Amino acid sequence: MKSAIRLLSKLSIITLVTAFSVNSYASSSDENQGLNCDAKKQAIETKIEQAKKANNTNEVTGLEKALQEVNTNCTDETLEQKYKRLVVEKTKDVTDKTKELAEKTKEYAKDKVNAHQDTIDALKAKLNDAEKELADAKDKLADYYKQLTSK
């Protein structure tokens, strides 16, 4: 009984590691594979060949699943929508953080105490991070359009 539990435990761990590996690969694929479907497919196929040469069957299996997902679900239109949606989300985030900073600055100015400066600085840092994320999202959308026009 204990050996069966150990075996199930090991299988569960292997399954989780494989799932996280595929998920991690899929989430990092935009940055590593280009921004359009053709570039994604080509990058995955290249990695499959490398994994086959290295006799890494687990990686080949995960990559083949990723390639199947790209072949099934990836269209340039859905990618464009994704990049545009990301810009909209990041723009809203910047707007929200700007509003929050303005409100807190006004609220704390009434107190005329510098005790809240740490909070204001933290809000400024969060706004700065949100602005960087927005710039990155806009750059990604622009790069996507460049890749489409260079086809």
BAGUDO-469783 format. One record per atom (N, C-alpha, C, O, CB): residue number from 1; residue in one letter; atom name; x, y, z. Coordinates in steps of 0.02 Angstrom, whole numbers, padded with zeros to 5 digits, m for minus. Glycine has a CB too. Layout:
REM BAGUDO-469783
NUM A CA X Y Z .
...
***
This chain:
REM BAGUDO-469783
1 M N 00041 m00059 00000 .
1 M CA 00000 00000 00000 .
1 M C 00043 00063 00000 .
1 M O 00030 00110 m00037 .
1 M CB m00047 00000 00060 .
2 K N 00095 00062 00042 .
2 K CA 00139 00120 00045 .
2 K C 00175 00130 m00022 .
2 K O 00185 00187 m00043 .
2 K CB 00190 00112 00101 .
3 S N 00194 00076 m00054 .
3 S CA 00229 00083 m00118 .
3 S C 00182 00110 m00172 .
3 S O 00203 00148 m00216 .
3 S CB 00258 00015 m00141 .
4 A N 00118 00092 m00168 .
4 A CA 00070 00118 m00216 .
4 A C 00060 00193 m00205 .
4 A O 00054 00231 m00253 .
4 A CB 00002 00081 m00209 .
5 I N 00058 00214 m00142 .
5 I CA 00051 00285 m00126 .
5 I C 00113 00323 m00150 .
5 I O 00107 00377 m00178 .
5 I CB 00041 00295 m00050 .
6 R N 00172 00295 m00139 .
6 R CA 00233 00327 m00163 .
6 R C 00233 00334 m00239 .
6 R O 00251 00386 m00267 .
6 R CB 00295 00287 m00141 .
7 L N 00211 00281 m00272 .
7 L CA 00209 00282 m00345 .
7 L C 00160 00335 m00369 .
7 L O 00175 00374 m00415 .
7 L CB 00188 00213 m00373 .
8 L N 00101 00338 m00338 .
8 L CA 00053 00389 m00357 .
8 L C 00079 00459 m00342 .
8 L O 00069 00506 m00380 .
8 L CB m00013 00378 m00320 .
9 S N 00114 00465 m00287 .
9 S CA 00143 00529 m00269 .
9 S C 00195 00551 m00321 .
9 S O 00195 00608 m00343 .
9 S CB 00175 00525 m00200 .
10 K N 00238 00504 m00341 .
10 K CA 00288 00519 m00392 .
10 K C 00255 00536 m00459 .
10 K O 00277 00583 m00493 .
10 K CB 00337 00461 m00400 .
11 L N 00205 00498 m00477 .
11 L CA 00169 00512 m00540 .
11 L C 00135 00580 m00538 .
11 L O 00134 00617 m00587 .
11 L CB 00117 00458 m00554 .
12 S N 00107 00597 m00480 .
12 S CA 00075 00662 m00473 .
12 S C 00126 00718 m00481 .
12 S O 00112 00768 m00514 .
12 S CB 00040 00668 m00405 .
13 I N 00183 00710 m00451 .
13 I CA 00236 00760 m00456 .
13 I C 00259 00767 m00528 .
13 I O 00267 00823 m00553 .
13 I CB 00295 00742 m00410 .
14 I N 00269 00711 m00562 .
14 I CA 00290 00713 m00632 .
14 I C 00237 00747 m00674 .
14 I O 00254 00788 m00717 .
14 I CB 00304 00642 m00658 .
15 T N 00175 00731 m00662 .
15 T CA 00120 00763 m00699 .
15 T C 00119 00838 m00688 .
15 T O 00112 00877 m00735 .
15 T CB 00053 00732 m00680 .
16 L N 00126 00859 m00625 .
16 L CA 00127 00930 m00610 .
16 L C 00185 00965 m00642 .
16 L O 00177 01020 m00670 .
16 L CB 00129 00940 m00534 .
17 V N 00244 00935 m00639 .
17 V CA 00303 00965 m00669 .
17 V C 00294 00973 m00744 .
17 V O 00310 01024 m00773 .
17 V CB 00366 00924 m00654 .
18 T N 00267 00921 m00775 .
18 T CA 00255 00924 m00848 .
18 T C 00204 00978 m00864 .
18 T O 00214 01016 m00911 .
18 T CB 00231 00856 m00874 .
19 A N 00151 00981 m00825 .
19 A CA 00099 01032 m00838 .
19 A C 00128 01102 m00830 .
19 A O 00115 01146 m00871 .
19 A CB 00040 01022 m00790 .
20 F N 00167 01113 m00777 .
20 F CA 00197 01179 m00767 .
20 F C 00247 01195 m00822 .
20 F O 00253 01252 m00843 .
20 F CB 00231 01182 m00699 .
21 S N 00283 01144 m00845 .
21 S CA 00331 01156 m00899 .
21 S C 00296 01177 m00963 .
21 S O 00317 01225 m00995 .
21 S CB 00372 01092 m00912 .
22 V N 00242 01143 m00980 .
22 V CA 00205 01161 m01041 .
22 V C 00174 01230 m01032 .
22 V O 00177 01271 m01078 .
22 V CB 00150 01109 m01056 .
23 N N 00145 01243 m00973 .
23 N CA 00115 01308 m00960 .
23 N C 00168 01363 m00962 .
23 N O 00156 01416 m00991 .
23 N CB 00079 01308 m00893 .
24 S N 00224 01351 m00931 .
24 S CA 00278 01399 m00931 .
24 S C 00302 01412 m01002 .
24 S O 00314 01469 m01021 .
24 S CB 00336 01375 m00888 .
25 Y N 00309 01358 m01040 .
25 Y CA 00331 01366 m01109 .
25 Y C 00280 01407 m01148 .
25 Y O 00299 01452 m01186 .
25 Y CB 00340 01297 m01143 .
26 A N 00216 01393 m01139 .
26 A CA 00164 01428 m01176 .
26 A C 00162 01502 m01156 .
26 A O 00152 01545 m01199 .
26 A CB 00096 01396 m01164 .
27 S N 00171 01517 m01092 .
27 S CA 00167 01586 m01071 .
27 S C 00228 01627 m01093 .
27 S O 00222 01687 m01102 .
27 S CB 00159 01590 m00997 .
28 S N 00285 01596 m01100 .
28 S CA 00344 01632 m01121 .
28 S C 00352 01632 m01196 .
28 S O 00398 01663 m01223 .
28 S CB 00405 01603 m01089 .
29 S N 00309 01597 m01232 .
29 S CA 00318 01588 m01303 .
29 S C 00312 01653 m01342 .
29 S O 00347 01661 m01392 .
29 S CB 00268 01539 m01329 .
30 D N 00270 01700 m01321 .
30 D CA 00263 01763 m01357 .
30 D C 00330 01799 m01361 .
30 D O 00349 01825 m01413 .
30 D CB 00210 01807 m01325 .
31 E N 00365 01801 m01305 .
31 E CA 00428 01838 m01303 .
31 E C 00483 01801 m01341 .
31 E O 00527 01834 m01369 .
31 E CB 00448 01850 m01232 .
32 N N 00481 01736 m01341 .
32 N CA 00536 01698 m01370 .
32 N C 00525 01677 m01442 .
32 N O 00572 01654 m01474 .
32 N CB 00548 01638 m01329 .
33 Q N 00465 01683 m01467 .
33 Q CA 00450 01654 m01532 .
33 Q C 00426 01704 m01583 .
33 Q O 00407 01684 m01638 .
33 Q CB 00399 01602 m01524 .
34 G N 00427 01766 m01569 .
34 G CA 00398 01813 m01616 .
34 G C 00326 01825 m01597 .
34 G O 00300 01796 m01549 .
34 G CB 00404 01787 m01688 .
35 L N 00295 01868 m01635 .
35 L CA 00230 01890 m01614 .
35 L C 00173 01867 m01660 .
35 L O 00115 01882 m01646 .
35 L CB 00229 01963 m01610 .
36 N N 00189 01831 m01713 .
36 N CA 00134 01807 m01755 .
36 N C 00135 01731 m01757 .
36 N O 00182 01699 m01733 .
36 N CB 00140 01835 m01827 .
37 C N 00082 01702 m01784 .
37 C CA 00073 01629 m01782 .
37 C C 00128 01592 m01819 .
37 C O 00153 01541 m01795 .
37 C CB 00005 01611 m01811 .
38 D N 00147 01616 m01877 .
38 D CA 00199 01583 m01915 .
38 D C 00265 01580 m01876 .
38 D O 00300 01529 m01876 .
38 D CB 00210 01618 m01982 .
39 A N 00281 01635 m01843 .
39 A CA 00343 01637 m01804 .
39 A C 00339 01590 m01745 .
39 A O 00388 01557 m01727 .
39 A CB 00358 01709 m01780 .
40 K N 00281 01586 m01714 .
40 K CA 00272 01540 m01658 .
40 K C 00281 01468 m01680 .
40 K O 00315 01429 m01647 .
40 K CB 00203 01550 m01626 .
41 K N 00249 01450 m01736 .
41 K CA 00255 01382 m01762 .
41 K C 00327 01364 m01778 .
41 K O 00351 01310 m01760 .
41 K CB 00211 01373 m01825 .
42 Q N 00361 01410 m01811 .
42 Q CA 00431 01397 m01830 .
42 Q C 00475 01388 m01769 .
42 Q O 00517 01343 m01768 .
42 Q CB 00457 01455 m01873 .
43 A N 00465 01429 m01719 .
43 A CA 00506 01424 m01658 .
43 A C 00493 01357 m01622 .
43 A O 00540 01326 m01598 .
43 A CB 00491 01482 m01611 .
44 I N 00431 01336 m01619 .
44 I CA 00415 01273 m01586 .
44 I C 00444 01214 m01625 .
44 I O 00473 01168 m01596 .
44 I CB 00338 01265 m01578 .
45 E N 00438 01216 m01691 .
45 E CA 00466 01163 m01733 .
45 E C 00542 01158 m01724 .
45 E O 00570 01103 m01723 .
45 E CB 00448 01174 m01806 .
46 T N 00575 01215 m01719 .
46 T CA 00647 01216 m01708 .
46 T C 00664 01184 m01640 .
46 T O 00711 01144 m01635 .
46 T CB 00675 01288 m01710 .
47 K N 00625 01202 m01589 .
47 K CA 00637 01173 m01523 .
47 K C 00623 01098 m01522 .
47 K O 00657 01060 m01487 .
47 K CB 00593 01208 m01470 .
48 I N 00573 01076 m01560 .
48 I CA 00559 01004 m01565 .
48 I C 00618 00967 m01594 .
48 I O 00639 00915 m01569 .
48 I CB 00495 00991 m01608 .
49 E N 00646 00994 m01647 .
49 E CA 00705 00963 m01678 .
49 E C 00764 00960 m01629 .
49 E O 00799 00909 m01625 .
49 E CB 00727 01001 m01741 .
50 Q N 00774 01013 m01591 .
50 Q CA 00828 01014 m01542 .
50 Q C 00815 00962 m01487 .
50 Q O 00862 00928 m01466 .
50 Q CB 00835 01084 m01510 .
51 A N 00753 00957 m01464 .
51 A CA 00736 00909 m01412 .
51 A C 00744 00837 m01437 .
51 A O 00765 00793 m01400 .
51 A CB 00664 00921 m01387 .
52 K N 00726 00826 m01501 .
52 K CA 00735 00759 m01529 .
52 K C 00809 00741 m01533 .
52 K O 00828 00684 m01518 .
52 K CB 00703 00755 m01599 .
53 K N 00850 00788 m01553 .
53 K CA 00922 00775 m01556 .
53 K C 00951 00760 m01488 .
53 K O 00998 00721 m01481 .
53 K CB 00958 00835 m01587 .
54 A N 00921 00790 m01437 .
54 A CA 00945 00779 m01368 .
54 A C 00910 00720 m01335 .
54 A O 00921 00706 m01276 .
54 A CB 00933 00841 m01326 .
55 N N 00868 00684 m01373 .
55 N CA 00830 00627 m01347 .
55 N C 00789 00644 m01285 .
55 N O 00782 00604 m01239 .
55 N CB 00878 00570 m01330 .
56 N N 00761 00704 m01285 .
56 N CA 00720 00726 m01229 .
56 N C 00646 00716 m01248 .
56 N O 00613 00761 m01272 .
56 N CB 00734 00801 m01211 .
57 T N 00622 00655 m01236 .
57 T CA 00554 00638 m01257 .
57 T C 00500 00677 m01221 .
57 T O 00449 00693 m01250 .
57 T CB 00543 00564 m01247 .
58 N N 00512 00692 m01157 .
58 N CA 00462 00732 m01120 .
58 N C 00455 00801 m01149 .
58 N O 00399 00827 m01157 .
58 N CB 00482 00736 m01046 .
59 E N 00510 00831 m01166 .
59 E CA 00507 00898 m01196 .
59 E C 00476 00895 m01265 .
59 E O 00436 00939 m01284 .
59 E CB 00578 00929 m01200 .
60 V N 00492 00844 m01304 .
60 V CA 00462 00836 m01370 .
60 V C 00386 00831 m01364 .
60 V O 00349 00862 m01402 .
60 V CB 00491 00774 m01406 .
61 T N 00363 00791 m01316 .
61 T CA 00291 00783 m01306 .
61 T C 00259 00850 m01288 .
61 T O 00207 00867 m01317 .
61 T CB 00278 00732 m01250 .
62 G N 00288 00886 m01242 .
62 G CA 00261 00952 m01223 .
62 G C 00261 01001 m01281 .
62 G O 00213 01038 m01291 .
62 G CB 00300 00981 m01165 .
63 L N 00315 01001 m01319 .
63 L CA 00319 01046 m01376 .
63 L C 00270 01028 m01431 .
63 L O 00241 01072 m01463 .
63 L CB 00390 01046 m01404 .
64 E N 00260 00963 m01442 .
64 E CA 00211 00942 m01492 .
64 E C 00140 00963 m01471 .
64 E O 00100 00982 m01513 .
64 E CB 00214 00866 m01502 .
65 K N 00126 00960 m01406 .
65 K CA 00061 00985 m01382 .
65 K C 00056 01060 m01393 .
65 K O 00003 01085 m01414 .
65 K CB 00052 00968 m01307 .
66 A N 00110 01096 m01379 .
66 A CA 00109 01168 m01390 .
66 A C 00100 01184 m01464 .
66 A O 00063 01231 m01481 .
66 A CB 00174 01200 m01364 .
67 L N 00132 01147 m01508 .
67 L CA 00125 01157 m01580 .
67 L C 00054 01143 m01602 .
67 L O 00025 01179 m01643 .
67 L CB 00174 01113 m01619 .
68 Q N 00025 01090 m01574 .
68 Q CA m00045 01074 m01591 .
68 Q C m00091 01131 m01569 .
68 Q O m00138 01149 m01605 .
68 Q CB m00066 01008 m01556 .
69 E N m00079 01159 m01511 .
69 E CA m00119 01215 m01487 .
69 E C m00112 01275 m01533 .
69 E O m00162 01308 m01550 .
69 E CB m00098 01235 m01415 .
70 V N m00051 01289 m01554 .
70 V CA m00040 01346 m01600 .
70 V C m00076 01332 m01666 .
70 V O m00110 01376 m01692 .
70 V CB 00035 01358 m01611 .
71 N N m00068 01272 m01693 .
71 N CA m00101 01255 m01756 .
71 N C m00177 01260 m01751 .
71 N O m00210 01280 m01799 .
71 N CB m00081 01186 m01778 .
72 T N m00204 01240 m01694 .
72 T CA m00276 01239 m01685 .
72 T C m00305 01308 m01669 .
72 T O m00356 01327 m01696 .
72 T CB m00294 01190 m01630 .
73 N N m00271 01344 m01626 .
73 N CA m00302 01405 m01598 .
73 N C m00271 01471 m01619 .
73 N O m00301 01523 m01608 .
73 N CB m00299 01401 m01525 .
74 C N m00214 01470 m01650 .
74 C CA m00179 01532 m01664 .
74 C C m00200 01561 m01732 .
74 C O m00194 01528 m01784 .
74 C CB m00104 01522 m01662 .
75 T N m00224 01621 m01730 .
75 T CA m00235 01660 m01791 .
75 T C m00207 01729 m01779 .
75 T O m00204 01753 m01723 .
75 T CB m00312 01662 m01811 .
76 D N m00186 01761 m01833 .
76 D CA m00158 01828 m01824 .
76 D C m00211 01876 m01797 .
76 D O m00194 01924 m01761 .
76 D CB m00131 01854 m01891 .
77 E N m00274 01865 m01813 .
77 E CA m00327 01907 m01788 .
77 E C m00334 01901 m01712 .
77 E O m00342 01951 m01677 .
77 E CB m00394 01890 m01822 .
78 T N m00331 01839 m01687 .
78 T CA m00338 01830 m01614 .
78 T C m00277 01859 m01578 .
78 T O m00284 01886 m01523 .
78 T CB m00346 01755 m01597 .
79 L N m00219 01853 m01609 .
79 L CA m00160 01883 m01578 .
79 L C m00165 01959 m01577 .
79 L O m00148 01991 m01527 .
79 L CB m00096 01862 m01617 .
80 E N m00189 01988 m01632 .
80 E CA m00198 02061 m01633 .
80 E C m00246 02082 m01579 .
80 E O m00233 02131 m01543 .
80 E CB m00224 02084 m01703 .
81 Q N m00301 02046 m01571 .
81 Q CA m00350 02062 m01519 .
81 Q C m00317 02057 m01450 .
81 Q O m00329 02099 m01406 .
81 Q CB m00411 02015 m01523 .
82 K N m00276 02006 m01441 .
82 K CA m00242 01996 m01377 .
82 K C m00197 02055 m01361 .
82 K O m00198 02081 m01305 .
82 K CB m00202 01931 m01377 .
83 Y N m00157 02076 m01410 .
83 Y CA m00110 02132 m01399 .
83 Y C m00148 02197 m01388 .
83 Y O m00127 02238 m01346 .
83 Y CB m00062 02139 m01458 .
84 K N m00203 02208 m01424 .
84 K CA m00243 02268 m01414 .
84 K C m00276 02268 m01345 .
84 K O m00277 02319 m01311 .
84 K CB m00296 02274 m01470 .
85 R N m00302 02210 m01325 .
85 R CA m00334 02203 m01260 .
85 R C m00283 02218 m01204 .
85 R O m00300 02249 m01153 .
85 R CB m00364 02133 m01251 .
86 L N m00222 02195 m01214 .
86 L CA m00170 02207 m01164 .
86 L C m00156 02282 m01158 .
86 L O m00148 02307 m01102 .
86 L CB m00106 02170 m01183 .
87 V N m00154 02318 m01214 .
87 V CA m00144 02390 m01212 .
87 V C m00201 02424 m01175 .
87 V O m00190 02469 m01134 .
87 V CB m00137 02418 m01283 .
88 V N m00262 02403 m01189 .
88 V CA m00320 02432 m01155 .
88 V C m00317 02419 m01080 .
88 V O m00329 02465 m01040 .
88 V CB m00386 02403 m01185 .
89 E N m00301 02357 m01061 .
89 E CA m00296 02340 m00989 .
89 E C m00242 02381 m00955 .
89 E O m00253 02407 m00899 .
89 E CB m00282 02266 m00980 .
90 K N m00185 02388 m00986 .
90 K CA m00130 02425 m00956 .
90 K C m00145 02500 m00953 .
90 K O m00125 02534 m00906 .
90 K CB m00065 02414 m00995 .
91 T N m00182 02525 m01003 .
91 T CA m00202 02596 m01002 .
91 T C m00249 02609 m00944 .
91 T O m00243 02659 m00909 .
91 T CB m00235 02615 m01069 .
92 K N m00296 02563 m00933 .
92 K CA m00343 02570 m00877 .
92 K C m00306 02567 m00811 .
92 K O m00321 02604 m00764 .
92 K CB m00396 02515 m00880 .
93 D N m00257 02523 m00806 .
93 D CA m00217 02516 m00746 .
93 D C m00180 02582 m00731 .
93 D O m00179 02605 m00674 .
93 D CB m00167 02458 m00752 .
94 V N m00151 02612 m00782 .
94 V CA m00115 02675 m00773 .
94 V C m00165 02730 m00751 .
94 V O m00150 02769 m00705 .
94 V CB m00079 02697 m00839 .
95 T N m00222 02731 m00782 .
95 T CA m00273 02781 m00765 .
95 T C m00295 02773 m00692 .
95 T O m00300 02822 m00655 .
95 T CB m00334 02775 m00811 .
96 D N m00307 02710 m00671 .
96 D CA m00328 02697 m00602 .
96 D C m00274 02718 m00553 .
96 D O m00289 02749 m00502 .
96 D CB m00345 02623 m00593 .
97 K N m00212 02701 m00567 .
97 K CA m00158 02717 m00521 .
97 K C m00145 02793 m00519 .
97 K O m00128 02819 m00466 .
97 K CB m00094 02681 m00542 .
98 T N m00153 02826 m00575 .
98 T CA m00146 02899 m00576 .
98 T C m00200 02932 m00533 .
98 T O m00186 02978 m00494 .
98 T CB m00149 02926 m00649 .
99 K N m00261 02907 m00540 .
99 K CA m00317 02934 m00501 .
99 K C m00305 02922 m00426 .
99 K O m00316 02966 m00385 .
99 K CB m00383 02902 m00523 .
100 E N m00284 02861 m00409 .
100 E CA m00272 02844 m00339 .
100 E C m00217 02889 m00310 .
100 E O m00223 02913 m00253 .
100 E CB m00252 02770 m00331 .
101 L N m00164 02899 m00347 .
101 L CA m00109 02942 m00323 .
101 L C m00134 03013 m00313 .
101 L O m00117 03045 m00262 .
101 L CB m00050 02941 m00373 .
102 A N m00173 03038 m00359 .
102 A CA m00199 03107 m00353 .
102 A C m00244 03113 m00291 .
102 A O m00240 03163 m00254 .
102 A CB m00237 03127 m00416 .
103 E N m00286 03064 m00281 .
103 E CA m00332 03065 m00223 .
103 E C m00293 03063 m00157 .
103 E O m00307 03102 m00111 .
103 E CB m00381 03007 m00226 .
104 K N m00245 03018 m00153 .
104 K CA m00207 03012 m00091 .
104 K C m00164 03074 m00079 .
104 K O m00156 03096 m00022 .
104 K CB m00163 02949 m00093 .
105 T N m00135 03101 m00132 .
105 T CA m00094 03161 m00124 .
105 T C m00137 03218 m00098 .
105 T O m00116 03255 m00053 .
105 T CB m00061 03180 m00191 .
106 K N m00196 03226 m00126 .
106 K CA m00242 03279 m00103 .
106 K C m00264 03267 m00031 .
106 K O m00265 03313 00010 .
106 K CB m00304 03282 m00150 .
107 E N m00281 03204 m00016 .
107 E CA m00303 03187 00052 .
107 E C m00248 03200 00103 .
107 E O m00260 03228 00156 .
107 E CB m00325 03113 00055 .
108 Y N m00187 03179 00087 .
108 Y CA m00132 03187 00134 .
108 Y C m00108 03258 00138 .
108 Y O m00078 03278 00189 .
108 Y CB m00075 03142 00115 .
109 A N m00119 03298 00087 .
109 A CA m00099 03368 00088 .
109 A C m00140 03406 00140 .
109 A O m00115 03455 00170 .
109 A CB m00108 03400 00019 .
110 K N m00201 03385 00152 .
110 K CA m00243 03416 00203 .
110 K C m00214 03406 00272 .
110 K O m00221 03450 00316 .
110 K CB m00314 03388 00200 .
111 D N m00181 03349 00283 .
111 D CA m00153 03334 00348 .
111 D C m00091 03377 00363 .
111 D O m00075 03389 00421 .
111 D CB m00134 03260 00352 .
112 K N m00058 03399 00311 .
112 K CA 00004 03438 00317 .
112 K C 00056 03403 00360 .
112 K O 00092 03433 00399 .
112 K CB m00011 03507 00347 .
113 V N 00058 03337 00352 .
113 V CA 00107 03296 00388 .
113 V C 00143 03253 00337 .
113 V O 00112 03227 00291 .
113 V CB 00072 03251 00443 .
114 N N 00208 03246 00344 .
114 N CA 00248 03207 00298 .
114 N C 00248 03133 00315 .
114 N O 00285 03094 00285 .
114 N CB 00318 03233 00296 .
115 A N 00207 03113 00362 .
115 A CA 00205 03043 00383 .
115 A C 00180 02997 00328 .
115 A O 00193 02936 00329 .
115 A CB 00161 03036 00445 .
116 H N 00145 03025 00280 .
116 H CA 00116 02984 00226 .
116 H C 00161 02981 00164 .
116 H O 00141 02954 00113 .
116 H CB 00048 03012 00207 .
117 Q N 00221 03009 00169 .
117 Q CA 00264 03012 00110 .
117 Q C 00282 02942 00084 .
117 Q O 00289 02932 00024 .
117 Q CB 00328 03050 00127 .
118 D N 00289 02894 00129 .
118 D CA 00304 02825 00108 .
118 D C 00248 02797 00065 .
118 D O 00260 02763 00015 .
118 D CB 00316 02780 00169 .
119 T N 00186 02811 00084 .
119 T CA 00129 02788 00046 .
119 T C 00128 02821 m00023 .
119 T O 00116 02787 m00073 .
119 T CB 00063 02803 00083 .
120 I N 00140 02885 m00025 .
120 I CA 00142 02922 m00088 .
120 I C 00197 02894 m00133 .
120 I O 00187 02884 m00192 .
120 I CB 00151 02998 m00076 .
121 D N 00255 02882 m00104 .
121 D CA 00311 02855 m00142 .
121 D C 00295 02785 m00170 .
121 D O 00313 02769 m00226 .
121 D CB 00374 02852 m00099 .
122 A N 00261 02745 m00129 .
122 A CA 00242 02678 m00152 .
122 A C 00192 02683 m00210 .
122 A O 00196 02645 m00258 .
122 A CB 00212 02637 m00094 .
123 L N 00145 02729 m00204 .
123 L CA 00096 02738 m00258 .
123 L C 00130 02763 m00322 .
123 L O 00112 02742 m00377 .
123 L CB 00041 02787 m00236 .
124 K N 00179 02807 m00314 .
124 K CA 00216 02832 m00372 .
124 K C 00255 02774 m00405 .
124 K O 00258 02770 m00467 .
124 K CB 00265 02888 m00352 .
125 A N 00284 02731 m00364 .
125 A CA 00321 02674 m00391 .
125 A C 00274 02626 m00429 .
125 A O 00291 02602 m00483 .
125 A CB 00357 02635 m00334 .
126 K N 00214 02615 m00401 .
126 K CA 00165 02572 m00435 .
126 K C 00142 02603 m00500 .
126 K O 00133 02568 m00550 .
126 K CB 00104 02559 m00389 .
127 L N 00133 02669 m00500 .
127 L CA 00114 02704 m00562 .
127 L C 00170 02698 m00613 .
127 L O 00157 02687 m00672 .
127 L CB 00098 02778 m00547 .
128 N N 00231 02707 m00591 .
128 N CA 00288 02701 m00636 .
128 N C 00292 02631 m00667 .
128 N O 00304 02624 m00727 .
128 N CB 00354 02717 m00599 .
129 D N 00281 02580 m00626 .
129 D CA 00282 02511 m00652 .
129 D C 00225 02501 m00703 .
129 D O 00235 02469 m00754 .
129 D CB 00274 02461 m00593 .
130 A N 00166 02527 m00687 .
130 A CA 00109 02521 m00732 .
130 A C 00123 02556 m00799 .
130 A O 00104 02532 m00852 .
130 A CB 00045 02549 m00700 .
131 E N 00156 02613 m00796 .
131 E CA 00174 02650 m00857 .
131 E C 00224 02610 m00899 .
131 E O 00220 02610 m00961 .
131 E CB 00202 02719 m00840 .
132 K N 00270 02578 m00866 .
132 K CA 00319 02536 m00902 .
132 K C 00283 02477 m00935 .
132 K O 00298 02460 m00993 .
132 K CB 00374 02510 m00855 .
133 E N 00237 02445 m00899 .
133 E CA 00199 02389 m00928 .
133 E C 00158 02412 m00988 .
133 E O 00151 02375 m01037 .
133 E CB 00154 02357 m00874 .
134 L N 00129 02472 m00983 .
134 L CA 00091 02499 m01039 .
134 L C 00137 02511 m01099 .
134 L O 00119 02495 m01156 .
134 L CB 00055 02564 m01019 .
135 A N 00195 02539 m01087 .
135 A CA 00242 02552 m01142 .
135 A C 00263 02486 m01174 .
135 A O 00269 02481 m01235 .
135 A CB 00304 02590 m01116 .
136 D N 00275 02435 m01133 .
136 D CA 00293 02369 m01160 .
136 D C 00236 02340 m01202 .
136 D O 00249 02311 m01255 .
136 D CB 00310 02320 m01102 .
137 A N 00175 02347 m01178 .
137 A CA 00117 02321 m01216 .
137 A C 00110 02358 m01283 .
137 A O 00096 02326 m01333 .
137 A CB 00052 02329 m01174 .
138 K N 00120 02423 m01283 .
138 K CA 00117 02462 m01345 .
138 K C 00173 02441 m01392 .
138 K O 00163 02436 m01452 .
138 K CB 00120 02537 m01330 .
139 D N 00233 02430 m01364 .
139 D CA 00289 02408 m01405 .
139 D C 00275 02340 m01437 .
139 D O 00291 02328 m01495 .
139 D CB 00354 02405 m01364 .
140 K N 00246 02295 m01398 .
140 K CA 00230 02228 m01423 .
140 K C 00179 02233 m01480 .
140 K O 00185 02197 m01530 .
140 K CB 00203 02184 m01366 .
141 L N 00129 02275 m01472 .
141 L CA 00079 02284 m01525 .
141 L C 00112 02314 m01588 .
141 L O 00098 02292 m01644 .
141 L CB 00022 02330 m01501 .
142 A N 00155 02362 m01578 .
142 A CA 00190 02392 m01635 .
142 A C 00235 02341 m01670 .
142 A O 00238 02338 m01731 .
142 A CB 00232 02453 m01612 .
143 D N 00270 02301 m01630 .
143 D CA 00313 02249 m01659 .
143 D C 00271 02197 m01696 .
143 D O 00293 02172 m01748 .
143 D CB 00354 02215 m01604 .
144 Y N 00213 02181 m01671 .
144 Y CA 00168 02135 m01704 .
144 Y C 00150 02161 m01773 .
144 Y O 00152 02125 m01823 .
144 Y CB 00103 02123 m01662 .
145 Y N 00132 02225 m01776 .
145 Y CA 00114 02255 m01841 .
145 Y C 00174 02256 m01889 .
145 Y O 00166 02246 m01949 .
145 Y CB 00087 02327 m01831 .
146 K N 00233 02268 m01862 .
146 K CA 00293 02267 m01904 .
146 K C 00304 02197 m01933 .
146 K O 00320 02190 m01992 .
146 K CB 00355 02289 m01864 .
147 Q N 00295 02146 m01892 .
147 Q CA 00303 02077 m01916 .
147 Q C 00252 02060 m01969 .
147 Q O 00267 02025 m02017 .
147 Q CB 00299 02028 m01859 .
148 L N 00191 02084 m01961 .
148 L CA 00139 02070 m02010 .
148 L C 00156 02103 m02077 .
148 L O 00145 02073 m02130 .
148 L CB 00071 02094 m01986 .
149 T N 00181 02163 m02075 .
149 T CA 00196 02198 m02138 .
149 T C 00259 02173 m02171 .
149 T O 00270 02184 m02231 .
149 T CB 00202 02273 m02125 .
150 S N 00301 02138 m02133 .
150 S CA 00363 02113 m02163 .
150 S C 00356 02042 m02192 .
150 S O 00404 02014 m02216 .
150 S CB 00419 02113 m02111 .
151 K N 00296 02014 m02188 .
151 K CA 00283 01946 m02214 .
151 K C 00295 01943 m02288 .
151 K O 00287 01890 m02318 .
151 K CB 00212 01924 m02199 .
***
